Amino acid sequence: VSAHAVTDMTGQFVSALMRKTFPLSVIKLTGPDAIIGQGGNAVQMGRRYRLVLLGESLKDPQTGQDLGRTESDFGNVVITRVDDNLSYGRIENAPSLSQTFRPGLLELREEMPGLAKGPLAVDTGPVPVGRSVSTKRPDRHGGERVGAHKAETTEGDQNW
C-alpha cells in the first residue's frame, strides 16, 4: 500500500469521524437559502448533499442507550459559498419549512453515488401464473425464521 493511499484513507476516516461527531447542520433558513454551521475544509463548494429532517430521539428499551434520531429525506442542498466557519447553500426539491424551522432540525448527509436521483420504478402488476415468490420472512432480529422455506418455482423458470 502506497503512502498516498494511506494518507487518502486516513483523510477519509478523519472526515467521516468529524461528520459523525459534528454533523453538518442547517442553522438558519430563509426560503430556499440555508446557512450551514461549518465551513472551511468540512464542506465543498458546488457539492450536492442529501438533506434529512431529524425526528424523535430513540432509546433502547432494555439498556436505555441513546440510539440516535429518526431521519426523513427532505431534499438536497447545493453549496454555493464556503467561508471559514459557515457555508451557504440552496435547497432543492424540498417542502417549505420556514414556519417550523429551528437550528439543528436539518442535517446534511453525503450524496451516495450510483443511487437513483428520483423515485424508483416499481412493477406492481400481477405475478404471471406458474411463477412464485419467496415465502421466507425474517424474524425480528433480521435472520430467517426456523422452518422458513421458499416456494417451489416452475422448472425452467429463467427468472429464478
DSSP file (Angstrom, degrees, kcal/mol; ACC not computed):
  #  RESIDUE AA STRUCTURE BP1 BP2  ACC     N-H-->O    O-->H-N    N-H-->O    O-->H-N    TCO  KAPPA ALPHA  PHI   PSI    X-CA   Y-CA   Z-CA
    1    1 A V              0   0    0      0, 0.0     2,-0.1     0, 0.0     0, 0.0   0.000 360.0 360.0 360.0 130.7    0.0    0.0    0.0
    2    2 A S     >  -     0   0    0      1,-0.1     4,-2.1     4,-0.0     5,-0.2  -0.329 360.0-118.0 -77.3 159.3    1.4    3.3   -1.0
    3    3 A A  H  > S+     0   0    0      1,-0.2     4,-2.5     2,-0.2     5,-0.2   0.860 116.4  56.0 -62.2 -36.0    1.9    6.3    1.3
    4    4 A H  H  > S+     0   0    0      2,-0.2     4,-2.5     1,-0.2    -1,-0.2   0.908 106.9  48.9 -63.4 -42.1   -0.5    8.3   -0.8
    5    5 A A  H  > S+     0   0    0      2,-0.2     4,-2.7     1,-0.2    -2,-0.2   0.904 111.8  48.8 -64.9 -41.5   -3.2    5.6   -0.4
    6    6 A V  H  X S+     0   0    0     -4,-2.1     4,-2.6     2,-0.2    -2,-0.2   0.919 112.2  48.6 -64.2 -43.5   -2.7    5.5    3.4
    7    7 A T  H  X S+     0   0    0     -4,-2.5     4,-2.4     2,-0.2    -2,-0.2   0.909 112.6  48.7 -61.9 -42.4   -2.9    9.3    3.6
    8    8 A D  H  X S+     0   0    0     -4,-2.5     4,-2.2     2,-0.2    -2,-0.2   0.923 113.0  46.6 -63.9 -45.6   -6.1    9.3    1.5
    9    9 A M  H  X S+     0   0    0     -4,-2.7     4,-2.4     2,-0.2    -2,-0.2   0.896 112.1  51.2 -64.3 -40.3   -7.7    6.6    3.6
   10   10 A T  H  X S+     0   0    0     -4,-2.6     4,-2.7     1,-0.2     5,-0.2   0.919 109.7  49.9 -62.9 -43.8   -6.7    8.4    6.8
   11   11 A G  H  X S+     0   0    0     -4,-2.4     4,-2.4     1,-0.2    -2,-0.2   0.897 111.1  49.1 -61.1 -41.6   -8.2   11.7    5.5
   12   12 A Q  H  X S+     0   0    0     -4,-2.2     4,-2.4     2,-0.2    -2,-0.2   0.904 112.1  48.8 -64.8 -41.2  -11.5    9.9    4.6
   13   13 A F  H  X S+     0   0    0     -4,-2.4     4,-2.5     2,-0.2    -2,-0.2   0.935 112.9  46.3 -63.8 -47.3  -11.6    8.3    8.0
   14   14 A V  H  X S+     0   0    0     -4,-2.7     4,-2.5     1,-0.2    -2,-0.2   0.907 112.9  50.8 -62.0 -42.1  -11.0   11.6    9.9
   15   15 A S  H  X S+     0   0    0     -4,-2.4     4,-2.2    -5,-0.2    -1,-0.2   0.916 111.6  47.0 -62.2 -44.3  -13.6   13.3    7.7
   16   16 A A  H  X S+     0   0    0     -4,-2.4     4,-1.9     2,-0.2    -2,-0.2   0.893 112.3  50.4 -65.0 -40.1  -16.2   10.7    8.4
   17   17 A L  H  X S+     0   0    0     -4,-2.5     4,-2.5     2,-0.2     5,-0.2   0.903 110.2  49.7 -64.3 -41.9  -15.5   10.8   12.1
   18   18 A M  H  X S+     0   0    0     -4,-2.5     4,-3.6     1,-0.2    -2,-0.2   0.906 110.1  50.3 -63.9 -41.8  -15.8   14.6   12.1
   19   19 A R  H  < S+     0   0    0     -4,-2.2    -1,-0.2     1,-0.2    -2,-0.2   0.868 113.0  47.1 -64.5 -35.5  -19.1   14.4   10.3
   20   20 A K  H  < S+     0   0    0     -4,-1.9    -2,-0.2    -5,-0.2    -1,-0.2   0.909 120.1  37.7 -71.2 -42.2  -20.4   11.8   12.8
   21   21 A T  H  < S+     0   0    0     -4,-2.5    -2,-0.2     1,-0.3    -3,-0.2   0.899 134.5  22.6 -76.0 -42.7  -19.2   13.8   15.8
   22   22 A F  S  < S-     0   0    0     -4,-3.6    -1,-0.3    -5,-0.2    -2,-0.1  -0.735  87.2-158.4-125.8  80.5  -20.1   17.3   14.4
   23   23 A P        -     0   0    0      0, 0.0     2,-0.6     0, 0.0    -3,-0.1  -0.210  29.3-101.8 -63.5 150.3  -22.7   16.8   11.7
   24   24 A L        -     0   0    0     84,-0.5    84,-2.8    -5,-0.1     2,-0.4  -0.624  53.6-174.7 -71.0 116.2  -23.3   19.4    9.1
   25   25 A S  B     -A  107   0A   0     -2,-0.6    12,-2.6    82,-0.2     2,-0.5  -0.924  30.1-122.3-125.0 140.0  -26.4   21.2   10.4
   26   26 A V  E     +B   36   0A   0     80,-2.6    78,-2.2    -2,-0.4    80,-0.5  -0.694  29.8 175.3 -78.6 122.0  -28.6   23.9    8.9
   27   27 A I  E     +     0   0A   0      8,-2.9     2,-0.3    -2,-0.5     9,-0.2   0.627  65.8  24.1-104.4 -17.0  -28.5   26.8   11.5
   28   28 A K  E     -B   35   0A   0      7,-1.3     7,-2.6    74,-0.1     2,-0.4  -0.989  62.1-167.8-149.7 141.5  -30.6   29.4    9.5
   29   29 A L  E     +B   34   0A   0     -2,-0.3     2,-0.4     5,-0.2     5,-0.2  -0.993   9.8 174.1-134.4 126.0  -33.1   29.1    6.8
   30   30 A T  E >   -B   33   0A   0      3,-3.0     3,-2.2    -2,-0.4    -2,-0.0  -0.882  69.7 -59.9-130.7  99.2  -34.5   31.8    4.6
   31   31 A G  T 3  S-     0   0    0     -2,-0.4    66,-0.2     1,-0.3    -1,-0.1  -0.463 120.1 -17.0  60.2-128.5  -36.8   30.4    1.9
   32   32 A P  T 3  S+     0   0    0      0, 0.0    59,-3.7     0, 0.0     2,-0.5   0.453 119.1  97.6 -86.3   1.1  -34.6   28.0   -0.2
   33   33 A D  E <   -BC  30  90A   0     -3,-2.2    -3,-3.0    57,-0.2     2,-0.4  -0.778  54.6-171.8 -95.9 130.6  -31.4   29.5    1.2
   34   34 A A  E     -BC  29  89A   0     55,-2.8    55,-2.5    -2,-0.5     2,-0.5  -0.909  18.4-148.8-122.5 146.6  -29.6   27.8    4.0
   35   35 A I  E     -BC  28  88A   0     -7,-2.6    -8,-2.9    -2,-0.4    -7,-1.3  -0.974  18.3-152.3-111.9 127.2  -26.7   28.6    6.3
   36   36 A I  E     -BC  26  87A   0     51,-3.0    51,-1.9    -2,-0.5   -10,-0.2  -0.823  17.5-127.9-103.3 137.8  -24.7   25.6    7.4
   37   37 A G  S    S+     0   0    0    -12,-2.6     2,-0.3    -2,-0.4   -11,-0.1   0.130  86.1  57.6 -76.7  21.6  -22.8   25.8   10.7
   38   38 A Q        +     0   0    0     -2,-0.2    47,-0.2   -13,-0.1     2,-0.2  -0.989  53.8 157.2-145.3 153.8  -19.5   24.6    9.3
   39   39 A G    >   +     0   0    0     45,-0.5     3,-1.9    -2,-0.3     4,-0.3  -0.473  39.6  66.7-143.3-143.6  -17.2   25.8    6.6
   40   40 A G  G >  S-     0   0    0     43,-3.2     3,-0.6    46,-0.4    45,-0.1  -0.278 118.8 -14.1  57.4-130.8  -13.5   25.6    5.7
   41   41 A N  G 3  S+     0   0    0      1,-0.2    -1,-0.3    43,-0.1    43,-0.1   0.541 123.8  77.8 -82.6  -8.1  -12.5   22.0    4.7
   42   42 A A  G <  S+     0   0    0     -3,-1.9     2,-0.3     1,-0.1    -1,-0.2   0.744  98.9  39.8 -73.6 -22.6  -15.7   20.4    6.1
   43   43 A V  S <  S-     0   0    0     -3,-0.6     2,-0.5    -4,-0.3    -1,-0.1  -0.950  74.1-140.5-131.1 145.8  -17.8   21.5    3.1
   44   44 A Q    >   -     0   0    0     -2,-0.3     3,-1.8    37,-0.0    35,-0.3  -0.922  24.7-115.2-112.8 130.6  -17.0   21.6   -0.6
   45   45 A M  T 3  S+     0   0    0     -2,-0.5    35,-0.2     1,-0.3     3,-0.1  -0.342 100.5  12.6 -58.2 133.1  -18.2   24.4   -2.9
   46   46 A G  T 3  S+     0   0    0     33,-2.3    -1,-0.3     1,-0.3     2,-0.2   0.360  93.7 137.7  81.1  -5.7  -20.6   23.2   -5.6
   47   47 A R    <   -     0   0    0     -3,-1.8    32,-2.3    31,-0.1     2,-0.5  -0.502  48.7-137.8 -76.5 141.0  -21.1   19.8   -3.8
   48   48 A R  E     -D   78   0A   0     30,-0.2    63,-0.5    -2,-0.2     2,-0.3  -0.882  22.8-171.3-100.5 125.7  -24.7   18.4   -3.6
   49   49 A Y  E     -DE  77 110A   0     28,-2.8    28,-2.2    -2,-0.5     2,-0.4  -0.853  26.7-114.1-114.5 151.3  -25.6   16.9   -0.2
   50   50 A R  E     -DE  76 109A   0     59,-2.3    59,-3.3    -2,-0.3     2,-0.4  -0.688  32.1-143.8 -80.0 136.2  -28.7   14.9    0.8
   51   51 A L  E     -DE  75 108A   0     24,-2.8    23,-3.0    -2,-0.4    24,-1.0  -0.884  15.9-168.1-106.8 131.4  -30.7   16.8    3.3
   52   52 A V  E     -DE  73 107A   0     55,-2.8    55,-2.2    -2,-0.4     2,-0.6  -0.932  17.9-137.1-121.6 146.0  -32.5   15.0    6.2
   53   53 A L  E     -DE  72 106A   0     19,-3.1    19,-1.9    -2,-0.4     2,-0.3  -0.884  26.7-133.5 -97.5 122.3  -35.2   16.1    8.6
   54   54 A L  E     -D   71   0A   0     51,-2.8    17,-0.2    -2,-0.6     3,-0.1  -0.566  28.0-179.8 -80.8 139.5  -34.4   14.9   12.1
   55   55 A G  E     -     0   0A   0     15,-3.0    -1,-0.1     1,-0.3    16,-0.0  -0.036  40.2 -21.2-112.8-144.1  -37.3   13.4   14.1
   56   56 A E  E     -     0   0A   0     13,-0.1    14,-2.1     1,-0.1    -1,-0.3  -0.261  64.0-108.7 -71.4 152.8  -37.7   11.9   17.6
   57   57 A S  E     -D   69   0A   0     12,-0.2     2,-0.4    -3,-0.1    12,-0.3  -0.580  32.4-147.1 -76.7 142.5  -34.9   10.5   19.7
   58   58 A L  E     -D   68   0A   0     10,-3.3     9,-3.1    -2,-0.2    10,-0.7  -0.931  13.1-170.5-116.3 137.3  -34.8    6.7   20.0
   59   59 A K  E     -D   66   0A   0     -2,-0.4     7,-0.2     7,-0.2     6,-0.1  -0.958  31.8-110.5-124.8 144.7  -33.7    4.8   23.1
   60   60 A D     >  -     0   0    0      5,-2.7     4,-2.6    -2,-0.4     5,-0.1  -0.608  25.4-145.1 -69.5 124.3  -33.1    1.1   23.5
   61   61 A P  T  4 S+     0   0    0      0, 0.0    -1,-0.2     0, 0.0     0, 0.0   0.751  95.0  44.9 -67.1 -22.5  -35.9    0.0   25.9
   62   62 A Q  T  4 S+     0   0    0      1,-0.1    -2,-0.0     3,-0.1    -3,-0.0   0.872 128.5  20.9 -88.1 -39.7  -33.6   -2.6   27.5
   63   63 A T  T  4 S-     0   0    0      2,-0.1     3,-0.1     0, 0.0    -1,-0.1   0.648  89.6-130.6-104.5 -17.7  -30.4   -0.6   28.1
   64   64 A G     <  +     0   0    0     -4,-2.6     2,-0.1     1,-0.3     3,-0.0   0.502  53.3 155.0  77.5   2.6  -31.7    3.0   27.9
   65   65 A Q        -     0   0    0     -5,-0.1    -5,-2.7     1,-0.1     2,-0.5  -0.400  51.0-114.5 -66.9 136.9  -28.9    3.7   25.4
   66   66 A D  E     -D   59   0A   0     -7,-0.2    -7,-0.2     1,-0.1    -1,-0.1  -0.616  30.5-174.2 -71.5 122.5  -29.5    6.6   23.1
   67   67 A L  E     -     0   0A   0     -9,-3.1     2,-0.2    -2,-0.5    -8,-0.2   0.460  42.9-105.4 -98.8  -4.0  -29.7    5.1   19.6
   68   68 A G  E     -D   58   0A   0    -10,-0.7   -10,-3.3     2,-0.0    -1,-0.4  -0.690  44.5 -59.3 110.6-167.3  -30.0    8.4   17.7
   69   69 A R  E     -D   57   0A   0    -12,-0.3   -12,-0.2    -2,-0.2   -13,-0.1  -0.826  47.3-102.1-118.1 155.3  -32.8   10.1   16.0
   70   70 A T  E     -     0   0A   0    -14,-2.1   -15,-3.0    -2,-0.3     2,-0.4  -0.421  37.9-154.0 -69.0 152.9  -35.2    9.2   13.2
   71   71 A E  E     -D   54   0A   0    -17,-0.2     2,-0.4    -2,-0.1   -17,-0.2  -0.994  11.2-168.1-133.2 138.7  -34.4   10.8    9.8
   72   72 A S  E     -D   53   0A   0    -19,-1.9   -19,-3.1    -2,-0.4     2,-0.1  -0.988  33.8-108.8-123.5 135.6  -36.6   11.5    6.8
   73   73 A D  E     +D   52   0A   0     -2,-0.4   -21,-0.2   -21,-0.2     3,-0.1  -0.397  38.7 174.4 -59.7 136.6  -35.3   12.5    3.4
   74   74 A F  E     -     0   0A   0    -23,-3.0     2,-0.3     1,-0.4   -22,-0.2   0.503  46.9 -85.8-124.8 -11.4  -36.1   16.2    2.9
   75   75 A G  E     -D   51   0A   0    -24,-1.0   -24,-2.8    19,-0.1    -1,-0.4  -0.973  52.9 -63.8 138.6-154.3  -34.4   17.1   -0.4
   76   76 A N  E     -DF  50  92A   0     16,-2.3    16,-2.9    -2,-0.3     2,-0.4  -0.894  29.0-151.9-130.6 160.2  -30.9   18.3   -1.4
   77   77 A V  E     -DF  49  91A   0    -28,-2.2   -28,-2.8    -2,-0.3     2,-0.5  -0.996   6.1-154.8-134.7 133.3  -28.7   21.3   -0.8
   78   78 A V  E     -DF  48  90A   0     12,-2.3    12,-2.4    -2,-0.4     2,-0.4  -0.927  24.2-124.2-106.7 125.9  -26.1   22.6   -3.2
   79   79 A I  E     + F   0  89A   0    -32,-2.3   -33,-2.3    -2,-0.5    10,-0.3  -0.553  33.0 172.5 -74.2 123.6  -23.2   24.5   -1.5
   80   80 A T  E     +     0   0A   0      8,-2.7     2,-0.3    -2,-0.4     9,-0.2   0.612  65.1  15.4-106.5 -18.5  -23.0   28.0   -3.1
   81   81 A R  E     - F   0  88A   0      7,-1.6     7,-2.9   -37,-0.1     2,-0.5  -0.968  58.7-160.0-158.4 140.1  -20.4   29.6   -0.8
   82   82 A V  E     + F   0  87A   0     -2,-0.3     5,-0.2     5,-0.2     2,-0.2  -0.984  13.4 175.5-127.8 122.0  -17.9   28.4    1.8
   83   83 A D        -     0   0    0      3,-3.1   -43,-3.2    -2,-0.5    -2,-0.0  -0.508  49.6 -89.5-107.5-177.2  -16.4   30.7    4.4
   84   84 A D  S    S+     0   0    0    -45,-0.2   -45,-0.5    -2,-0.2   -43,-0.1   0.916 121.2  10.5 -60.7 -44.5  -14.0   29.7    7.3
   85   85 A N  S    S+     0   0    0    -47,-0.2     2,-0.3   -46,-0.2    -1,-0.2   0.529 127.6  43.8-115.5  -9.9  -16.8   28.9    9.8
   86   86 A L        -     0   0    0    -48,-0.1    -3,-3.1   -49,-0.1   -46,-0.4  -0.925  56.7-158.5-135.2 157.3  -20.0   28.9    7.7
   87   87 A S  E     -CF  36  82A   0    -51,-1.9   -51,-3.0    -2,-0.3     2,-0.4  -0.949  10.4-145.8-131.7 157.0  -21.3   27.6    4.4
   88   88 A Y  E     +CF  35  81A   0     -7,-2.9    -8,-2.7    -2,-0.3    -7,-1.6  -0.951  21.7 173.8-123.5 142.6  -24.2   28.7    2.3
   89   89 A G  E     -CF  34  79A   0    -55,-2.5   -55,-2.8    -2,-0.4     2,-0.5  -0.956  30.5-124.6-146.9 165.2  -26.4   26.5    0.2
   90   90 A R  E     -CF  33  78A   0    -12,-2.4   -12,-2.3    -2,-0.3     2,-0.3  -0.959  28.5-137.0-113.5 122.0  -29.5   26.4   -2.0
   91   91 A I  E     - F   0  77A   0    -59,-3.7     2,-0.3    -2,-0.5   -14,-0.2  -0.612  22.8-169.3 -82.4 135.8  -32.2   23.8   -1.0
   92   92 A E  E     + F   0  76A   0    -16,-2.9   -16,-2.3    -2,-0.3    -2,-0.0  -0.912  58.8   7.1-123.8 150.5  -33.7   21.9   -3.9
   93   93 A N  S    S+     0   0    0     -2,-0.3    -1,-0.2   -18,-0.2   -16,-0.0   0.851  93.7 125.5  52.9  44.5  -36.7   19.5   -4.1
   94   94 A A        -     0   0    0     -3,-0.2    -1,-0.2   -19,-0.1   -19,-0.1  -0.972  60.5-115.3-133.9 147.2  -37.9   20.2   -0.5
   95   95 A P        -     0   0    0      0, 0.0     2,-0.2     0, 0.0    -3,-0.0  -0.307  48.5 -84.5 -71.8 165.0  -41.2   21.3    1.0
   96   96 A S        +     0   0    0      1,-0.1     0, 0.0     2,-0.0     0, 0.0  -0.473  47.1 167.5 -71.8 140.9  -41.4   24.7    2.9
   97   97 A L    >>  +     0   0    0    -66,-0.2     4,-1.4    -2,-0.2     3,-0.8   0.251  38.0 115.8-132.8   7.4  -40.3   24.6    6.5
   98   98 A S  T 34 S+     0   0    0      1,-0.3   -69,-0.1     2,-0.2     3,-0.0   0.779  76.4  50.4 -59.5 -31.5  -40.0   28.3    7.3
   99   99 A Q  T 34 S+     0   0    0      1,-0.2    -1,-0.3     0, 0.0    -2,-0.1   0.835 122.5  29.2 -76.2 -31.8  -42.8   28.3    9.9
  100  100 A T  T <4 S+     0   0    0     -3,-0.8    -2,-0.2     2,-0.0    -1,-0.2   0.363  89.0 127.4-110.9   4.3  -41.5   25.4   11.9
  101  101 A F     <  +     0   0    0     -4,-1.4   -72,-0.1   -72,-0.1    -3,-0.0  -0.330  26.6 170.0 -67.2 141.9  -37.7   25.6   11.3
  102  102 A R    >   -     0   0    0    -76,-0.1     3,-2.0   -74,-0.0     4,-0.3  -0.976  45.8 -84.2-144.2 148.4  -35.3   25.6   14.2
  103  103 A P  T 3  S+     0   0    0      0, 0.0   -76,-0.2     0, 0.0   -75,-0.0  -0.201 114.5  23.2 -54.0 136.0  -31.5   25.3   14.1
  104  104 A G  T 3  S+     0   0    0    -78,-2.2   -77,-0.1     2,-0.3   -50,-0.1   0.338  88.9 107.8  91.4  -6.3  -30.3   21.7   14.0
  105  105 A L  S <  S+     0   0    0     -3,-2.0   -51,-2.8   -79,-0.3     2,-0.4   0.801  78.2  48.6 -73.5 -29.4  -33.6   20.3   12.6
  106  106 A L  E     - E   0  53A   0    -80,-0.5   -80,-2.6    -4,-0.3     2,-0.3  -0.934  69.1-175.5-114.8 134.8  -32.0   19.7    9.2
  107  107 A E  E     -AE  25  52A   0    -55,-2.2   -55,-2.8    -2,-0.4     2,-0.3  -0.941  21.7-124.2-127.5 152.4  -28.7   17.9    8.6
  108  108 A L  E     - E   0  51A   0    -84,-2.8   -84,-0.5    -2,-0.3     2,-0.3  -0.736  24.1-171.6 -94.3 141.1  -26.6   17.3    5.5
  109  109 A R  E     - E   0  50A   0    -59,-3.3   -59,-2.3    -2,-0.3     2,-0.1  -0.917  35.2 -90.5-125.5 155.5  -25.6   13.8    4.5
  110  110 A E  E     - E   0  49A   0     -2,-0.3     2,-0.4   -61,-0.2   -61,-0.1  -0.376  42.1-113.7 -63.6 140.7  -23.2   12.7    1.8
  111  111 A E        -     0   0    0    -63,-0.5    -1,-0.1    -2,-0.1   -63,-0.0  -0.650  31.4-130.8 -72.5 128.1  -24.8   12.1   -1.6
  112  112 A M    >   -     0   0    0     -2,-0.4     3,-1.3     1,-0.0     2,-0.1  -0.733  19.6-127.5 -86.2 120.5  -24.4    8.4   -2.3
  113  113 A P  T 3  S+     0   0    0      0, 0.0     3,-0.1     0, 0.0    -1,-0.0  -0.371  88.3  24.8 -66.8 143.7  -23.0    7.8   -5.8
  114  114 A G  T 3  S+     0   0    0      1,-0.3     2,-0.2    -2,-0.1     3,-0.1   0.340  88.8 124.4  89.2  -7.6  -25.0    5.4   -8.0
  115  115 A L  S <  S-     0   0    0     -3,-1.3    -1,-0.3     1,-0.1     2,-0.1  -0.564  71.2 -95.7 -85.2 153.0  -28.3    5.9   -6.4
  116  116 A A        -     0   0    0     -2,-0.2    -1,-0.1     1,-0.1     4,-0.1  -0.371  23.1-146.2 -64.4 142.4  -31.4    7.0   -8.4
  117  117 A K  S    S+     0   0    0      2,-0.1    -1,-0.1    -3,-0.1     3,-0.1   0.618  80.1  28.4 -85.7 -14.0  -32.0   10.7   -8.3
  118  118 A G  S    S-     0   0    0      1,-0.2    -2,-0.1     0, 0.0     2,-0.0  -0.581 109.9 -45.3-130.1-168.2  -35.8   10.3   -8.5
  119  119 A P        -     0   0    0      0, 0.0     2,-0.2     0, 0.0    -1,-0.2  -0.335  62.2-113.5 -63.9 145.8  -38.4    7.8   -7.5
  120  120 A L        -     0   0    0     -4,-0.1     2,-0.5    -3,-0.1     0, 0.0  -0.567  24.9-118.3 -79.4 143.3  -37.7    4.2   -8.3
  121  121 A A        -     0   0    0     -2,-0.2     2,-0.4     2,-0.0    -1,-0.1  -0.726  35.0-172.8 -81.7 124.9  -39.8    2.4  -10.9
  122  122 A V        -     0   0    0     -2,-0.5     2,-0.8     2,-0.0    -2,-0.0  -0.981  22.3-134.8-123.5 128.3  -41.5   -0.5   -9.3
  123  123 A D        +     0   0    0     -2,-0.4    -2,-0.0     1,-0.1     0, 0.0  -0.730  27.4 172.0 -81.9 113.1  -43.6   -3.1  -11.2
  124  124 A T        +     0   0    0     -2,-0.8    -1,-0.1     3,-0.0     3,-0.1   0.204  36.3 121.7-106.0  13.8  -46.8   -3.5   -9.2
  125  125 A G  S    S-     0   0    0      1,-0.2    -2,-0.0     3,-0.0     0, 0.0  -0.123  72.9 -74.7 -71.0 173.0  -48.5   -5.7  -11.8
  126  126 A P        -     0   0    0      0, 0.0    -1,-0.2     0, 0.0     3,-0.0  -0.271  45.9-108.9 -68.5 154.8  -49.8   -9.2  -11.2
  127  127 A V        -     0   0    0     -3,-0.1     3,-0.1     1,-0.1     4,-0.1  -0.740  42.4-110.8 -81.7 126.9  -47.4  -12.2  -10.9
  128  128 A P    >   -     0   0    0      0, 0.0     3,-1.7     0, 0.0    -1,-0.1  -0.224  39.8 -91.7 -59.4 149.0  -47.8  -14.4  -14.0
  129  129 A V  T 3  S+     0   0    0      1,-0.3     3,-0.1    -3,-0.0     0, 0.0  -0.318 113.6  32.2 -59.8 139.9  -49.4  -17.8  -13.5
  130  130 A G  T 3  S+     0   0    0      1,-0.4    24,-0.7    -3,-0.1    -1,-0.3   0.312  98.1 104.4  93.0  -8.5  -46.8  -20.5  -12.8
  131  131 A R    <   -     0   0    0     -3,-1.7    -1,-0.4    22,-0.1     2,-0.3  -0.674  50.1-167.1-100.2 158.9  -44.4  -18.1  -11.0
  132  132 A S        -     0   0    0     -2,-0.2     2,-0.3    -3,-0.1    21,-0.0  -0.928   9.9-140.0-140.3 166.8  -43.9  -18.0   -7.3
  133  133 A V        -     0   0    0     -2,-0.3    18,-0.5    19,-0.1     2,-0.1  -0.847  36.6 -84.5-124.6 162.4  -42.3  -15.7   -4.8
  134  134 A S  B     -G  150   0B   0     -2,-0.3    16,-0.2    16,-0.1    18,-0.0  -0.407  27.1-165.3 -66.7 138.1  -40.2  -16.4   -1.7
  135  135 A T        +     0   0    0     14,-0.6     2,-0.2    -2,-0.1    14,-0.2   0.250  48.5 124.0-106.0  10.8  -42.2  -17.1    1.5
  136  136 A K        -     0   0    0     12,-0.1    14,-0.0    15,-0.1    -2,-0.0  -0.528  41.0-169.8 -70.0 134.2  -39.2  -16.6    3.7
  137  137 A R        -     0   0    0     -2,-0.2     8,-1.2     8,-0.1    11,-0.1  -0.994  20.6-122.3-125.6 133.7  -39.9  -14.0    6.4
  138  138 A P  B     -H  144   0C   0      0, 0.0     6,-0.3     0, 0.0     5,-0.1  -0.394  24.9-123.2 -70.5 149.0  -37.2  -12.6    8.6
  139  139 A D    >   -     0   0    0      4,-3.6     3,-2.1     1,-0.1     6,-0.1  -0.259  42.1 -86.2 -78.3-179.0  -37.6  -12.9   12.3
  140  140 A R  T 3  S+     0   0    0      1,-0.3    -1,-0.1     2,-0.1     5,-0.0   0.605 128.9  56.6 -68.6  -8.9  -37.5   -9.7   14.4
  141  141 A H  T 3  S-     0   0    0      2,-0.1    -1,-0.3     3,-0.0     3,-0.1   0.355 121.3-102.6-102.1   4.6  -33.7   -9.9   14.6
  142  142 A G  S <  S+     0   0    0     -3,-2.1    -2,-0.1     1,-0.3     2,-0.1   0.352  86.7 108.4  95.6  -6.8  -33.2   -9.9   10.8
  143  143 A G  S    S-     0   0    0      1,-0.1    -4,-3.6    -5,-0.1    -1,-0.3  -0.340  77.6 -84.0 -93.4-179.5  -32.5  -13.6   10.4
  144  144 A E  B     -H  138   0C   0     -6,-0.3    -1,-0.1    -2,-0.1     2,-0.1  -0.594  45.8-110.4 -83.4 148.3  -34.7  -16.3    8.8
  145  145 A R    >   -     0   0    0     -8,-1.2     3,-1.9    -2,-0.2     2,-0.2  -0.428  40.3 -95.5 -71.2 150.9  -37.3  -18.0   10.9
  146  146 A V  T 3  S+     0   0    0      1,-0.3    -1,-0.1    -2,-0.1     3,-0.1  -0.498 114.1  19.0 -64.9 133.1  -36.8  -21.6   11.9
  147  147 A G  T 3  S+     0   0    0      1,-0.3    -1,-0.3    -2,-0.2    -2,-0.1   0.481  88.5 149.2  84.1   1.7  -38.6  -23.7    9.4
  148  148 A A    <   +     0   0    0     -3,-1.9     2,-0.3   -11,-0.1    -1,-0.3  -0.384  22.2 179.6 -67.2 149.1  -38.8  -20.9    6.8
  149  149 A H        -     0   0    0    -14,-0.2   -14,-0.6    -3,-0.1     2,-0.5  -0.922  28.8-115.4-145.2 168.8  -38.8  -22.1    3.2
  150  150 A K  B     -G  134   0B   0     -2,-0.3   -16,-0.1   -16,-0.2     3,-0.1  -0.925  35.3-115.3-109.8 134.0  -39.0  -21.0   -0.4
  151  151 A A        -     0   0    0    -18,-0.5   -19,-0.1    -2,-0.5   -15,-0.1  -0.344  41.1 -98.9 -63.1 146.9  -42.0  -21.9   -2.5
  152  152 A E        -     0   0    0    -21,-0.1     2,-0.3     1,-0.1    -1,-0.1  -0.362  35.3-142.7 -66.7 145.1  -41.0  -24.1   -5.4
  153  153 A T        -     0   0    0     -3,-0.1   -22,-0.1     1,-0.1     2,-0.1  -0.713  28.9 -91.4-103.9 161.1  -40.6  -22.5   -8.8
  154  154 A T    >   -     0   0    0    -24,-0.7     3,-1.8    -2,-0.3   -22,-0.1  -0.444  52.2 -94.9 -70.5 145.2  -41.6  -24.0  -12.1
  155  155 A E  T 3  S+     0   0    0      1,-0.3    -1,-0.1    -2,-0.1     3,-0.1  -0.350 109.7  16.9 -60.8 134.0  -39.0  -26.0  -13.9
  156  156 A G  T 3  S+     0   0    0      1,-0.3     2,-0.6    -3,-0.1    -1,-0.3   0.530  79.9 154.9  82.4   6.1  -37.0  -23.9  -16.4
  157  157 A D    X   -     0   0    0     -3,-1.8     3,-1.1     1,-0.2    -1,-0.3  -0.573  28.8-162.6 -69.7 113.8  -38.2  -20.6  -15.0
  158  158 A Q  T 3  S+     0   0    0     -2,-0.6    -1,-0.2     1,-0.2    -3,-0.0   0.589  80.8  69.4 -77.2 -10.4  -35.3  -18.2  -16.1
  159  159 A N  T 3         0   0    0      1,-0.2    -1,-0.2    -3,-0.0    -2,-0.1   0.536 360.0 360.0 -84.3  -5.5  -36.3  -15.5  -13.6
  160  160 A W    <         0   0    0     -3,-1.1    -1,-0.2     0, 0.0    -2,-0.2   0.344 360.0 360.0-119.4 360.0  -35.2  -17.7  -10.6
